[in-house]
Amino acid sequence: ELLQTAVSAIGKAVETRARTRWVVQDEQSGGGGSNKNHQSNTSTGGTVVQLNERNFQRKVVDNPEVGMVAFIAPWCGHCKQLLPEWQEAARLLQGEGCYLGVVDATVETGLASQYQVQGYPTIKVFPGGDN
């Protein structure tokens, strides 16, 4: 049920993002609505993006795509149950303008603190683009 809720939420965010992007592109280009120059910043091939303090800015904050990031602890039972589902969701969402990421919050304590992670797993949505 958590996974279905998460996928539904990211789907809605992607739809909203896509509608906004089409409107902005149409206004800037005078029509057409195509963005052939857009390049994904994740290129995960349907896999979960492994995140850390060195790549978080580039792969999440500066990424134009909508993302969901799970902050986990390797010893957490709920996290262990989430990860195979998270991987499957990443596969299903491949090519949809979004990505799923994971942060080991027990190692990346700076990121966990910055994003106010207080329990595991914590899932945060990052809207992408200029947001």
Backbone as XML, in Angstrom:
<?xml version="1.0"?>
<chain id="A" units="angstrom">
  <residue number="1" name="GLU">
    <atom name="N" x="0.830" y="-1.188" z="0.000"/>
    <atom name="CA" x="0.000" y="0.000" z="0.000"/>
    <atom name="C" x="0.882" y="1.263" z="0.000"/>
  </residue>
  <residue number="2" name="LEU">
    <atom name="N" x="1.984" y="1.244" z="0.751"/>
    <atom name="CA" x="2.903" y="2.380" z="0.767"/>
    <atom name="C" x="3.457" y="2.620" z="-0.628"/>
  </residue>
  <residue number="3" name="LEU">
    <atom name="N" x="3.837" y="1.546" z="-1.295"/>
    <atom name="CA" x="4.405" y="1.684" z="-2.627"/>
    <atom name="C" x="3.383" y="2.253" z="-3.603"/>
  </residue>
  <residue number="4" name="GLN">
    <atom name="N" x="2.145" y="1.775" z="-3.536"/>
    <atom name="CA" x="1.106" y="2.288" z="-4.427"/>
    <atom name="C" x="0.863" y="3.771" z="-4.176"/>
  </residue>
  <residue number="5" name="THR">
    <atom name="N" x="0.854" y="4.174" z="-2.919"/>
    <atom name="CA" x="0.670" y="5.583" z="-2.580"/>
    <atom name="C" x="1.832" y="6.411" z="-3.115"/>
  </residue>
  <residue number="6" name="ALA">
    <atom name="N" x="3.050" y="5.892" z="-2.948"/>
    <atom name="CA" x="4.237" y="6.607" z="-3.418"/>
    <atom name="C" x="4.238" y="6.748" z="-4.929"/>
  </residue>
  <residue number="7" name="VAL">
    <atom name="N" x="3.927" y="5.665" z="-5.634"/>
    <atom name="CA" x="3.910" y="5.711" z="-7.096"/>
    <atom name="C" x="2.809" y="6.644" z="-7.583"/>
  </residue>
  <residue number="8" name="SER">
    <atom name="N" x="1.659" y="6.611" z="-6.918"/>
    <atom name="CA" x="0.571" y="7.513" z="-7.280"/>
    <atom name="C" x="0.981" y="8.970" z="-7.092"/>
  </residue>
  <residue number="9" name="ALA">
    <atom name="N" x="1.636" y="9.269" z="-5.981"/>
    <atom name="CA" x="2.074" y="10.638" z="-5.697"/>
    <atom name="C" x="3.091" y="11.116" z="-6.731"/>
  </residue>
  <residue number="10" name="ILE">
    <atom name="N" x="4.036" y="10.273" z="-7.065"/>
    <atom name="CA" x="5.042" y="10.694" z="-8.047"/>
    <atom name="C" x="4.412" y="10.809" z="-9.424"/>
  </residue>
  <residue number="11" name="GLY">
    <atom name="N" x="3.438" y="9.953" z="-9.733"/>
    <atom name="CA" x="2.743" y="10.060" z="-11.014"/>
    <atom name="C" x="2.034" y="11.391" z="-11.153"/>
  </residue>
  <residue number="12" name="LYS">
    <atom name="N" x="1.360" y="11.824" z="-10.091"/>
    <atom name="CA" x="0.672" y="13.115" z="-10.111"/>
    <atom name="C" x="1.670" y="14.259" z="-10.259"/>
  </residue>
  <residue number="13" name="ALA">
    <atom name="N" x="2.795" y="14.161" z="-9.561"/>
    <atom name="CA" x="3.816" y="15.206" z="-9.663"/>
    <atom name="C" x="4.385" y="15.272" z="-11.070"/>
  </residue>
  <residue number="14" name="VAL">
    <atom name="N" x="4.614" y="14.115" z="-11.683"/>
    <atom name="CA" x="5.145" y="14.079" z="-13.053"/>
    <atom name="C" x="4.133" y="14.681" z="-14.020"/>
  </residue>
  <residue number="15" name="GLU">
    <atom name="N" x="2.861" y="14.341" z="-13.870"/>
    <atom name="CA" x="1.830" y="14.902" z="-14.748"/>
    <atom name="C" x="1.778" y="16.424" z="-14.632"/>
  </residue>
  <residue number="16" name="THR">
    <atom name="N" x="1.804" y="16.920" z="-13.404"/>
    <atom name="CA" x="1.776" y="18.363" z="-13.188"/>
    <atom name="C" x="2.996" y="19.017" z="-13.801"/>
  </residue>
  <residue number="17" name="ARG">
    <atom name="N" x="4.155" y="18.415" z="-13.584"/>
    <atom name="CA" x="5.414" y="18.925" z="-14.127"/>
    <atom name="C" x="5.364" y="18.947" z="-15.649"/>
  </residue>
  <residue number="18" name="ALA">
    <atom name="N" x="4.853" y="17.863" z="-16.238"/>
    <atom name="CA" x="4.798" y="17.765" z="-17.702"/>
    <atom name="C" x="3.874" y="18.824" z="-18.273"/>
  </residue>
  <residue number="19" name="ARG">
    <atom name="N" x="2.716" y="19.030" z="-17.660"/>
    <atom name="CA" x="1.788" y="20.056" z="-18.150"/>
    <atom name="C" x="2.438" y="21.427" z="-18.074"/>
  </residue>
  <residue number="20" name="THR">
    <atom name="N" x="3.111" y="21.710" z="-16.980"/>
    <atom name="CA" x="3.781" y="22.998" z="-16.813"/>
    <atom name="C" x="4.885" y="23.152" z="-17.847"/>
  </residue>
  <residue number="21" name="ARG">
    <atom name="N" x="5.657" y="22.108" z="-18.051"/>
    <atom name="CA" x="6.766" y="22.142" z="-19.007"/>
    <atom name="C" x="6.252" y="22.386" z="-20.419"/>
  </residue>
  <residue number="22" name="TRP">
    <atom name="N" x="5.144" y="21.724" z="-20.811"/>
    <atom name="CA" x="4.587" y="21.915" z="-22.148"/>
    <atom name="C" x="4.139" y="23.351" z="-22.342"/>
  </residue>
  <residue number="23" name="VAL">
    <atom name="N" x="3.484" y="23.928" z="-21.354"/>
    <atom name="CA" x="3.005" y="25.306" z="-21.463"/>
    <atom name="C" x="4.180" y="26.258" z="-21.614"/>
  </residue>
  <residue number="24" name="VAL">
    <atom name="N" x="5.200" y="26.097" z="-20.773"/>
    <atom name="CA" x="6.376" y="26.972" z="-20.831"/>
    <atom name="C" x="7.079" y="26.819" z="-22.170"/>
  </residue>
  <residue number="25" name="GLN">
    <atom name="N" x="7.236" y="25.591" z="-22.668"/>
    <atom name="CA" x="7.908" y="25.378" z="-23.944"/>
    <atom name="C" x="7.121" y="25.994" z="-25.084"/>
  </residue>
  <residue number="26" name="ASP">
    <atom name="N" x="5.797" y="25.836" z="-25.066"/>
    <atom name="CA" x="4.967" y="26.422" z="-26.106"/>
    <atom name="C" x="5.107" y="27.938" z="-26.119"/>
  </residue>
  <residue number="27" name="GLU">
    <atom name="N" x="5.131" y="28.542" z="-24.928"/>
    <atom name="CA" x="5.257" y="29.994" z="-24.851"/>
    <atom name="C" x="6.623" y="30.453" z="-25.339"/>
  </residue>
  <residue number="28" name="GLN">
    <atom name="N" x="7.674" y="29.693" z="-24.999"/>
    <atom name="CA" x="9.025" y="30.094" z="-25.373"/>
    <atom name="C" x="9.319" y="29.835" z="-26.845"/>
  </residue>
  <residue number="29" name="SER">
    <atom name="N" x="8.762" y="28.737" z="-27.375"/>
    <atom name="CA" x="9.109" y="28.361" z="-28.742"/>
    <atom name="C" x="8.075" y="28.796" z="-29.766"/>
  </residue>
  <residue number="30" name="GLY">
    <atom name="N" x="6.974" y="29.329" z="-29.279"/>
    <atom name="CA" x="5.916" y="29.713" z="-30.194"/>
    <atom name="C" x="5.102" y="28.525" z="-30.670"/>
  </residue>
  <residue number="31" name="GLY">
    <atom name="N" x="5.137" y="27.429" z="-29.928"/>
    <atom name="CA" x="4.355" y="26.236" z="-30.272"/>
    <atom name="C" x="5.243" y="25.023" z="-30.361"/>
  </residue>
  <residue number="32" name="GLY">
    <atom name="N" x="4.658" y="23.912" z="-30.741"/>
    <atom name="CA" x="5.428" y="22.677" z="-30.910"/>
    <atom name="C" x="5.421" y="21.808" z="-29.689"/>
  </residue>
  <residue number="33" name="GLY">
    <atom name="N" x="5.739" y="22.363" z="-28.527"/>
    <atom name="CA" x="5.683" y="21.629" z="-27.281"/>
    <atom name="C" x="6.682" y="20.503" z="-27.135"/>
  </residue>
  <residue number="34" name="SER">
    <atom name="N" x="7.659" y="20.417" z="-27.990"/>
    <atom name="CA" x="8.619" y="19.325" z="-27.895"/>
    <atom name="C" x="9.909" y="19.831" z="-27.284"/>
  </residue>
  <residue number="35" name="ASN">
    <atom name="N" x="10.493" y="19.004" z="-26.445"/>
    <atom name="CA" x="11.762" y="19.365" z="-25.831"/>
    <atom name="C" x="12.773" y="18.289" z="-26.155"/>
  </residue>
  <residue number="36" name="LYS">
    <atom name="N" x="13.257" y="18.274" z="-27.382"/>
    <atom name="CA" x="14.185" y="17.243" z="-27.809"/>
    <atom name="C" x="15.562" y="17.429" z="-27.205"/>
  </residue>
  <residue number="37" name="ASN">
    <atom name="N" x="15.843" y="18.611" z="-26.686"/>
    <atom name="CA" x="17.148" y="18.865" z="-26.096"/>
    <atom name="C" x="17.218" y="18.449" z="-24.634"/>
  </residue>
  <residue number="38" name="HIS">
    <atom name="N" x="16.077" y="18.036" z="-24.040"/>
    <atom name="CA" x="16.068" y="17.652" z="-22.631"/>
    <atom name="C" x="16.846" y="16.357" z="-22.439"/>
  </residue>
  <residue number="39" name="GLN">
    <atom name="N" x="17.773" y="16.363" z="-21.528"/>
    <atom name="CA" x="18.544" y="15.175" z="-21.190"/>
    <atom name="C" x="18.292" y="14.837" z="-19.732"/>
  </residue>
  <residue number="40" name="SER">
    <atom name="N" x="18.043" y="13.573" z="-19.441"/>
    <atom name="CA" x="17.850" y="13.139" z="-18.063"/>
    <atom name="C" x="19.149" y="13.306" z="-17.293"/>
  </residue>
  <residue number="41" name="ASN">
    <atom name="N" x="19.028" y="13.710" z="-16.043"/>
    <atom name="CA" x="20.200" y="13.880" z="-15.197"/>
    <atom name="C" x="20.472" y="12.632" z="-14.379"/>
  </residue>
  <residue number="42" name="THR">
    <atom name="N" x="19.629" y="11.610" z="-14.516"/>
    <atom name="CA" x="19.814" y="10.416" z="-13.711"/>
    <atom name="C" x="20.269" y="9.226" z="-14.535"/>
  </residue>
  <residue number="43" name="SER">
    <atom name="N" x="19.663" y="8.977" z="-15.686"/>
    <atom name="CA" x="20.016" y="7.857" z="-16.557"/>
    <atom name="C" x="20.195" y="6.574" z="-15.771"/>
  </residue>
  <residue number="44" name="THR">
    <atom name="N" x="19.175" y="6.180" z="-15.021"/>
    <atom name="CA" x="19.293" y="5.033" z="-14.137"/>
    <atom name="C" x="19.027" y="3.718" z="-14.829"/>
  </residue>
  <residue number="45" name="GLY">
    <atom name="N" x="18.415" y="3.752" z="-16.003"/>
    <atom name="CA" x="18.077" y="2.507" z="-16.664"/>
    <atom name="C" x="17.066" y="1.698" z="-15.865"/>
  </residue>
  <residue number="46" name="GLY">
    <atom name="N" x="16.221" y="2.372" z="-15.107"/>
    <atom name="CA" x="15.195" y="1.682" z="-14.347"/>
    <atom name="C" x="15.660" y="1.167" z="-13.008"/>
  </residue>
  <residue number="47" name="THR">
    <atom name="N" x="16.811" y="1.588" z="-12.563"/>
    <atom name="CA" x="17.293" y="1.156" z="-11.261"/>
    <atom name="C" x="17.225" y="2.313" z="-10.273"/>
  </residue>
  <residue number="48" name="VAL">
    <atom name="N" x="17.269" y="1.975" z="-9.017"/>
    <atom name="CA" x="17.259" y="2.979" z="-7.960"/>
    <atom name="C" x="18.598" y="3.712" z="-7.967"/>
  </residue>
  <residue number="49" name="VAL">
    <atom name="N" x="18.544" y="5.037" z="-7.890"/>
    <atom name="CA" x="19.746" y="5.857" z="-7.885"/>
    <atom name="C" x="20.339" y="5.844" z="-6.473"/>
  </residue>
  <residue number="50" name="GLN">
    <atom name="N" x="21.599" y="5.420" z="-6.359"/>
    <atom name="CA" x="22.290" y="5.414" z="-5.073"/>
    <atom name="C" x="22.832" y="6.819" z="-4.818"/>
  </residue>
  <residue number="51" name="LEU">
    <atom name="N" x="22.421" y="7.405" z="-3.711"/>
    <atom name="CA" x="22.765" y="8.801" z="-3.433"/>
    <atom name="C" x="23.653" y="8.933" z="-2.203"/>
  </residue>
  <residue number="52" name="ASN">
    <atom name="N" x="24.503" y="9.954" z="-2.249"/>
    <atom name="CA" x="25.365" y="10.277" z="-1.111"/>
    <atom name="C" x="25.620" y="11.780" z="-1.124"/>
  </residue>
  <residue number="53" name="GLU">
    <atom name="N" x="26.389" y="12.243" z="-0.159"/>
    <atom name="CA" x="26.635" y="13.684" z="-0.051"/>
    <atom name="C" x="27.391" y="14.228" z="-1.257"/>
  </residue>
  <residue number="54" name="ARG">
    <atom name="N" x="28.184" y="13.410" z="-1.923"/>
    <atom name="CA" x="28.952" y="13.870" z="-3.090"/>
    <atom name="C" x="28.086" y="14.049" z="-4.334"/>
  </residue>
  <residue number="55" name="ASN">
    <atom name="N" x="27.035" y="13.237" z="-4.511"/>
    <atom name="CA" x="26.265" y="13.312" z="-5.754"/>
    <atom name="C" x="24.836" y="13.842" z="-5.572"/>
  </residue>
  <residue number="56" name="PHE">
    <atom name="N" x="24.425" y="14.120" z="-4.347"/>
    <atom name="CA" x="23.041" y="14.513" z="-4.084"/>
    <atom name="C" x="22.664" y="15.815" z="-4.794"/>
  </residue>
  <residue number="57" name="GLN">
    <atom name="N" x="23.509" y="16.806" z="-4.762"/>
    <atom name="CA" x="23.220" y="18.087" z="-5.414"/>
    <atom name="C" x="22.976" y="17.880" z="-6.910"/>
  </residue>
  <residue number="58" name="ARG">
    <atom name="N" x="23.863" y="17.163" z="-7.557"/>
    <atom name="CA" x="23.780" y="16.944" z="-9.009"/>
    <atom name="C" x="22.611" y="16.043" z="-9.386"/>
  </residue>
  <residue number="59" name="LYS">
    <atom name="N" x="22.423" y="14.955" z="-8.668"/>
    <atom name="CA" x="21.421" y="13.962" z="-9.068"/>
    <atom name="C" x="20.014" y="14.258" z="-8.561"/>
  </residue>
  <residue number="60" name="VAL">
    <atom name="N" x="19.887" y="15.104" z="-7.536"/>
    <atom name="CA" x="18.565" y="15.390" z="-6.977"/>
    <atom name="C" x="18.219" y="16.872" z="-7.079"/>
  </residue>
  <residue number="61" name="VAL">
    <atom name="N" x="18.978" y="17.710" z="-6.423"/>
    <atom name="CA" x="18.647" y="19.134" z="-6.326"/>
    <atom name="C" x="18.665" y="19.816" z="-7.692"/>
  </residue>
  <residue number="62" name="ASP">
    <atom name="N" x="19.666" y="19.535" z="-8.513"/>
    <atom name="CA" x="19.794" y="20.167" z="-9.821"/>
    <atom name="C" x="19.092" y="19.382" z="-10.934"/>
  </residue>
  <residue number="63" name="ASN">
    <atom name="N" x="18.405" y="18.323" z="-10.596"/>
    <atom name="CA" x="17.780" y="17.447" z="-11.588"/>
    <atom name="C" x="16.441" y="18.021" z="-12.032"/>
  </residue>
  <residue number="64" name="PRO">
    <atom name="N" x="16.180" y="18.078" z="-13.343"/>
    <atom name="CA" x="14.892" y="18.589" z="-13.830"/>
    <atom name="C" x="13.741" y="17.604" z="-13.631"/>
  </residue>
  <residue number="65" name="GLU">
    <atom name="N" x="14.049" y="16.340" z="-13.347"/>
    <atom name="CA" x="13.014" y="15.326" z="-13.196"/>
    <atom name="C" x="12.472" y="15.281" z="-11.767"/>
  </residue>
  <residue number="66" name="VAL">
    <atom name="N" x="11.236" y="14.826" z="-11.637"/>
    <atom name="CA" x="10.638" y="14.602" z="-10.326"/>
    <atom name="C" x="11.290" y="13.368" z="-9.717"/>
  </residue>
  <residue number="67" name="GLY">
    <atom name="N" x="11.596" y="13.442" z="-8.433"/>
    <atom name="CA" x="12.217" y="12.298" z="-7.783"/>
    <atom name="C" x="11.638" y="12.012" z="-6.413"/>
  </residue>
  <residue number="68" name="MET">
    <atom name="N" x="11.749" y="10.765" z="-6.026"/>
    <atom name="CA" x="11.405" y="10.355" z="-4.672"/>
    <atom name="C" x="12.636" y="9.681" z="-4.103"/>
  </residue>
  <residue number="69" name="VAL">
    <atom name="N" x="13.018" y="10.115" z="-2.907"/>
    <atom name="CA" x="14.220" y="9.593" z="-2.277"/>
    <atom name="C" x="13.848" y="8.960" z="-0.950"/>
  </residue>
  <residue number="70" name="ALA">
    <atom name="N" x="14.276" y="7.709" z="-0.773"/>
    <atom name="CA" x="14.058" y="6.992" z="0.482"/>
    <atom name="C" x="15.330" y="7.093" z="1.316"/>
  </residue>
  <residue number="71" name="PHE">
    <atom name="N" x="15.203" y="7.635" z="2.502"/>
    <atom name="CA" x="16.301" y="7.673" z="3.465"/>
    <atom name="C" x="16.129" y="6.438" z="4.338"/>
  </residue>
  <residue number="72" name="ILE">
    <atom name="N" x="17.117" y="5.548" z="4.305"/>
    <atom name="CA" x="16.976" y="4.260" z="4.976"/>
    <atom name="C" x="18.112" y="3.996" z="5.955"/>
  </residue>
  <residue number="73" name="ALA">
    <atom name="N" x="17.922" y="2.956" z="6.766"/>
    <atom name="CA" x="18.977" y="2.405" z="7.617"/>
    <atom name="C" x="19.068" y="0.922" z="7.262"/>
  </residue>
  <residue number="74" name="PRO">
    <atom name="N" x="20.269" y="0.407" z="7.037"/>
    <atom name="CA" x="20.414" y="-0.980" z="6.587"/>
    <atom name="C" x="19.848" y="-2.008" z="7.569"/>
  </residue>
  <residue number="75" name="TRP">
    <atom name="N" x="19.814" y="-1.686" z="8.843"/>
    <atom name="CA" x="19.317" y="-2.619" z="9.856"/>
    <atom name="C" x="17.800" y="-2.553" z="10.042"/>
  </residue>
  <residue number="76" name="CYS">
    <atom name="N" x="17.138" y="-1.579" z="9.416"/>
    <atom name="CA" x="15.709" y="-1.334" z="9.600"/>
    <atom name="C" x="14.877" y="-2.373" z="8.846"/>
  </residue>
  <residue number="77" name="GLY">
    <atom name="N" x="14.004" y="-3.064" z="9.549"/>
    <atom name="CA" x="13.155" y="-4.079" z="8.935"/>
    <atom name="C" x="12.226" y="-3.523" z="7.871"/>
  </residue>
  <residue number="78" name="HIS">
    <atom name="N" x="11.617" y="-2.359" z="8.139"/>
    <atom name="CA" x="10.728" y="-1.742" z="7.148"/>
    <atom name="C" x="11.510" y="-1.335" z="5.903"/>
  </residue>
  <residue number="79" name="CYS">
    <atom name="N" x="12.731" y="-0.873" z="6.096"/>
    <atom name="CA" x="13.572" y="-0.491" z="4.954"/>
    <atom name="C" x="13.923" y="-1.709" z="4.113"/>
  </residue>
  <residue number="80" name="LYS">
    <atom name="N" x="14.237" y="-2.818" z="4.773"/>
    <atom name="CA" x="14.550" y="-4.050" z="4.051"/>
    <atom name="C" x="13.357" y="-4.511" z="3.222"/>
  </residue>
  <residue number="81" name="GLN">
    <atom name="N" x="12.146" y="-4.318" z="3.743"/>
    <atom name="CA" x="10.948" y="-4.676" z="2.993"/>
    <atom name="C" x="10.697" y="-3.703" z="1.843"/>
  </residue>
  <residue number="82" name="LEU">
    <atom name="N" x="11.035" y="-2.443" z="2.040"/>
    <atom name="CA" x="10.801" y="-1.419" z="1.028"/>
    <atom name="C" x="11.704" y="-1.587" z="-0.192"/>
  </residue>
  <residue number="83" name="LEU">
    <atom name="N" x="12.960" y="-1.927" z="0.007"/>
    <atom name="CA" x="13.936" y="-1.874" z="-1.084"/>
    <atom name="C" x="13.576" y="-2.702" z="-2.317"/>
  </residue>
  <residue number="84" name="PRO">
    <atom name="N" x="13.109" y="-3.954" z="-2.193"/>
    <atom name="CA" x="12.731" y="-4.677" z="-3.425"/>
    <atom name="C" x="11.541" y="-4.013" z="-4.138"/>
  </residue>
  <residue number="85" name="GLU">
    <atom name="N" x="10.613" y="-3.479" z="-3.374"/>
    <atom name="CA" x="9.468" y="-2.778" z="-3.958"/>
    <atom name="C" x="9.914" y="-1.480" z="-4.626"/>
  </residue>
  <residue number="86" name="TRP">
    <atom name="N" x="10.862" y="-0.810" z="-4.017"/>
    <atom name="CA" x="11.411" y="0.441" z="-4.540"/>
    <atom name="C" x="12.100" y="0.170" z="-5.876"/>
  </residue>
  <residue number="87" name="GLN">
    <atom name="N" x="12.843" y="-0.940" z="-5.929"/>
    <atom name="CA" x="13.521" y="-1.331" z="-7.170"/>
    <atom name="C" x="12.494" y="-1.619" z="-8.269"/>
  </residue>
  <residue number="88" name="GLU">
    <atom name="N" x="11.434" y="-2.334" z="-7.934"/>
    <atom name="CA" x="10.391" y="-2.649" z="-8.916"/>
    <atom name="C" x="9.701" y="-1.375" z="-9.390"/>
  </residue>
  <residue number="89" name="ALA">
    <atom name="N" x="9.428" y="-0.463" z="-8.468"/>
    <atom name="CA" x="8.793" y="0.806" z="-8.842"/>
    <atom name="C" x="9.711" y="1.609" z="-9.771"/>
  </residue>
  <residue number="90" name="ALA">
    <atom name="N" x="11.006" y="1.613" z="-9.498"/>
    <atom name="CA" x="11.961" y="2.318" z="-10.369"/>
    <atom name="C" x="11.917" y="1.736" z="-11.774"/>
  </residue>
  <residue number="91" name="ARG">
    <atom name="N" x="11.812" y="0.420" z="-11.862"/>
    <atom name="CA" x="11.727" y="-0.235" z="-13.168"/>
    <atom name="C" x="10.441" y="0.177" z="-13.894"/>
  </residue>
  <residue number="92" name="LEU">
    <atom name="N" x="9.325" y="0.203" z="-13.162"/>
    <atom name="CA" x="8.045" y="0.564" z="-13.771"/>
    <atom name="C" x="7.988" y="2.024" z="-14.196"/>
  </residue>
  <residue number="93" name="LEU">
    <atom name="N" x="8.712" y="2.878" z="-13.488"/>
    <atom name="CA" x="8.693" y="4.311" z="-13.772"/>
    <atom name="C" x="9.735" y="4.735" z="-14.801"/>
  </residue>
  <residue number="94" name="GLN">
    <atom name="N" x="10.548" y="3.794" z="-15.261"/>
    <atom name="CA" x="11.591" y="4.113" z="-16.237"/>
    <atom name="C" x="10.984" y="4.780" z="-17.459"/>
  </residue>
  <residue number="95" name="GLY">
    <atom name="N" x="11.559" y="5.900" z="-17.871"/>
    <atom name="CA" x="11.111" y="6.621" z="-19.054"/>
    <atom name="C" x="9.916" y="7.532" z="-18.818"/>
  </residue>
  <residue number="96" name="GLU">
    <atom name="N" x="9.490" y="7.682" z="-17.578"/>
    <atom name="CA" x="8.318" y="8.494" z="-17.258"/>
    <atom name="C" x="8.683" y="9.895" z="-16.750"/>
  </residue>
  <residue number="97" name="GLY">
    <atom name="N" x="9.957" y="10.266" z="-16.816"/>
    <atom name="CA" x="10.365" y="11.602" z="-16.379"/>
    <atom name="C" x="10.539" y="11.724" z="-14.877"/>
  </residue>
  <residue number="98" name="CYS">
    <atom name="N" x="10.824" y="10.601" z="-14.235"/>
    <atom name="CA" x="11.022" y="10.624" z="-12.784"/>
    <atom name="C" x="12.030" y="9.541" z="-12.404"/>
  </residue>
  <residue number="99" name="TYR">
    <atom name="N" x="12.423" y="9.543" z="-11.161"/>
    <atom name="CA" x="13.383" y="8.555" z="-10.680"/>
    <atom name="C" x="13.128" y="8.289" z="-9.206"/>
  </residue>
  <residue number="100" name="LEU">
    <atom name="N" x="13.648" y="7.172" z="-8.736"/>
    <atom name="CA" x="13.630" y="6.830" z="-7.315"/>
    <atom name="C" x="15.068" y="6.715" z="-6.849"/>
  </residue>
  <residue number="101" name="GLY">
    <atom name="N" x="15.344" y="7.267" z="-5.685"/>
    <atom name="CA" x="16.685" y="7.214" z="-5.133"/>
    <atom name="C" x="16.664" y="6.684" z="-3.716"/>
  </residue>
  <residue number="102" name="VAL">
    <atom name="N" x="17.843" y="6.349" z="-3.236"/>
    <atom name="CA" x="17.974" y="5.855" z="-1.866"/>
    <atom name="C" x="19.246" y="6.428" z="-1.245"/>
  </residue>
  <residue number="103" name="VAL">
    <atom name="N" x="19.124" y="6.801" z="0.024"/>
    <atom name="CA" x="20.250" y="7.307" z="0.807"/>
    <atom name="C" x="20.379" y="6.442" z="2.049"/>
  </residue>
  <residue number="104" name="ASP">
    <atom name="N" x="21.572" y="5.917" z="2.310"/>
    <atom name="CA" x="21.827" y="5.243" z="3.587"/>
    <atom name="C" x="22.050" y="6.350" z="4.615"/>
  </residue>
  <residue number="105" name="ALA">
    <atom name="N" x="21.008" y="6.646" z="5.368"/>
    <atom name="CA" x="21.040" y="7.773" z="6.305"/>
    <atom name="C" x="21.964" y="7.531" z="7.493"/>
  </residue>
  <residue number="106" name="THR">
    <atom name="N" x="22.367" y="6.280" z="7.718"/>
    <atom name="CA" x="23.305" y="6.006" z="8.819"/>
    <atom name="C" x="24.728" y="6.357" z="8.422"/>
  </residue>
  <residue number="107" name="VAL">
    <atom name="N" x="24.979" y="6.427" z="7.123"/>
    <atom name="CA" x="26.296" y="6.828" z="6.602"/>
    <atom name="C" x="26.276" y="8.303" z="6.220"/>
  </residue>
  <residue number="108" name="GLU">
    <atom name="N" x="25.228" y="8.711" z="5.520"/>
    <atom name="CA" x="25.096" y="10.090" z="5.032"/>
    <atom name="C" x="24.314" y="10.921" z="6.061"/>
  </residue>
  <residue number="109" name="THR">
    <atom name="N" x="24.921" y="11.071" z="7.232"/>
    <atom name="CA" x="24.237" y="11.736" z="8.348"/>
    <atom name="C" x="23.993" y="13.219" z="8.077"/>
  </residue>
  <residue number="110" name="GLY">
    <atom name="N" x="24.842" y="13.841" z="7.288"/>
    <atom name="CA" x="24.639" y="15.249" z="6.940"/>
    <atom name="C" x="23.371" y="15.447" z="6.116"/>
  </residue>
  <residue number="111" name="LEU">
    <atom name="N" x="23.148" y="14.568" z="5.145"/>
    <atom name="CA" x="21.933" y="14.641" z="4.333"/>
    <atom name="C" x="20.700" y="14.336" z="5.190"/>
  </residue>
  <residue number="112" name="ALA">
    <atom name="N" x="20.820" y="13.335" z="6.044"/>
    <atom name="CA" x="19.688" y="12.974" z="6.910"/>
    <atom name="C" x="19.312" y="14.146" z="7.809"/>
  </residue>
  <residue number="113" name="SER">
    <atom name="N" x="20.294" y="14.832" z="8.322"/>
    <atom name="CA" x="20.037" y="15.997" z="9.172"/>
    <atom name="C" x="19.449" y="17.141" z="8.359"/>
  </residue>
  <residue number="114" name="GLN">
    <atom name="N" x="20.025" y="17.409" z="7.196"/>
    <atom name="CA" x="19.562" y="18.501" z="6.341"/>
    <atom name="C" x="18.100" y="18.325" z="5.954"/>
  </residue>
  <residue number="115" name="TYR">
    <atom name="N" x="17.678" y="17.086" z="5.711"/>
    <atom name="CA" x="16.303" y="16.821" z="5.293"/>
    <atom name="C" x="15.432" y="16.315" z="6.447"/>
  </residue>
  <residue number="116" name="GLN">
    <atom name="N" x="15.886" y="16.540" z="7.656"/>
    <atom name="CA" x="15.122" y="16.294" z="8.887"/>
    <atom name="C" x="14.584" y="14.873" z="8.985"/>
  </residue>
  <residue number="117" name="VAL">
    <atom name="N" x="15.432" y="13.907" z="8.666"/>
    <atom name="CA" x="15.058" y="12.504" z="8.775"/>
    <atom name="C" x="15.102" y="12.122" z="10.252"/>
  </residue>
  <residue number="118" name="GLN">
    <atom name="N" x="13.974" y="11.653" z="10.756"/>
    <atom name="CA" x="13.883" y="11.286" z="12.174"/>
    <atom name="C" x="13.507" y="9.825" z="12.373"/>
  </residue>
  <residue number="119" name="GLY">
    <atom name="N" x="13.163" y="9.131" z="11.318"/>
    <atom name="CA" x="12.801" y="7.719" z="11.393"/>
    <atom name="C" x="13.056" y="7.071" z="10.053"/>
  </residue>
  <residue number="120" name="TYR">
    <atom name="N" x="13.007" y="5.747" z="10.057"/>
    <atom name="CA" x="13.335" y="5.005" z="8.835"/>
    <atom name="C" x="12.193" y="4.068" z="8.462"/>
  </residue>
  <residue number="121" name="PRO">
    <atom name="N" x="11.899" y="3.947" z="7.188"/>
    <atom name="CA" x="12.372" y="4.808" z="6.110"/>
    <atom name="C" x="11.627" y="6.138" z="6.097"/>
  </residue>
  <residue number="122" name="THR">
    <atom name="N" x="12.282" y="7.164" z="5.615"/>
    <atom name="CA" x="11.659" y="8.461" z="5.355"/>
    <atom name="C" x="11.733" y="8.690" z="3.855"/>
  </residue>
  <residue number="123" name="ILE">
    <atom name="N" x="10.590" y="8.983" z="3.239"/>
    <atom name="CA" x="10.534" y="9.195" z="1.794"/>
    <atom name="C" x="10.201" y="10.665" z="1.532"/>
  </residue>
  <residue number="124" name="LYS">
    <atom name="N" x="11.051" y="11.293" z="0.748"/>
    <atom name="CA" x="10.872" y="12.704" z="0.394"/>
    <atom name="C" x="10.674" y="12.818" z="-1.122"/>
  </residue>
  <residue number="125" name="VAL">
    <atom name="N" x="9.785" y="13.732" z="-1.522"/>
    <atom name="CA" x="9.549" y="14.008" z="-2.938"/>
    <atom name="C" x="10.293" y="15.287" z="-3.313"/>
  </residue>
  <residue number="126" name="PHE">
    <atom name="N" x="11.029" y="15.239" z="-4.403"/>
    <atom name="CA" x="11.752" y="16.395" z="-4.925"/>
    <atom name="C" x="11.139" y="16.718" z="-6.282"/>
  </residue>
  <residue number="127" name="PRO">
    <atom name="N" x="10.539" y="17.920" z="-6.414"/>
    <atom name="CA" x="9.755" y="18.228" z="-7.604"/>
    <atom name="C" x="10.547" y="18.444" z="-8.884"/>
  </residue>
  <residue number="128" name="GLY">
    <atom name="N" x="11.843" y="18.598" z="-8.806"/>
    <atom name="CA" x="12.640" y="18.793" z="-10.003"/>
    <atom name="C" x="12.555" y="20.213" z="-10.520"/>
  </residue>
  <residue number="129" name="GLY">
    <atom name="N" x="13.374" y="20.511" z="-11.505"/>
    <atom name="CA" x="13.342" y="21.833" z="-12.133"/>
    <atom name="C" x="13.773" y="22.932" z="-11.204"/>
  </residue>
  <residue number="130" name="ASP">
    <atom name="N" x="13.106" y="24.064" z="-11.342"/>
    <atom name="CA" x="13.459" y="25.257" z="-10.568"/>
    <atom name="C" x="12.825" y="25.287" z="-9.191"/>
  </residue>
  <residue number="131" name="ASN">
    <atom name="N" x="12.105" y="24.235" z="-8.801"/>
    <atom name="CA" x="11.402" y="24.220" z="-7.513"/>
    <atom name="C" x="12.304" y="23.853" z="-6.382"/>
  </residue>
</chain>
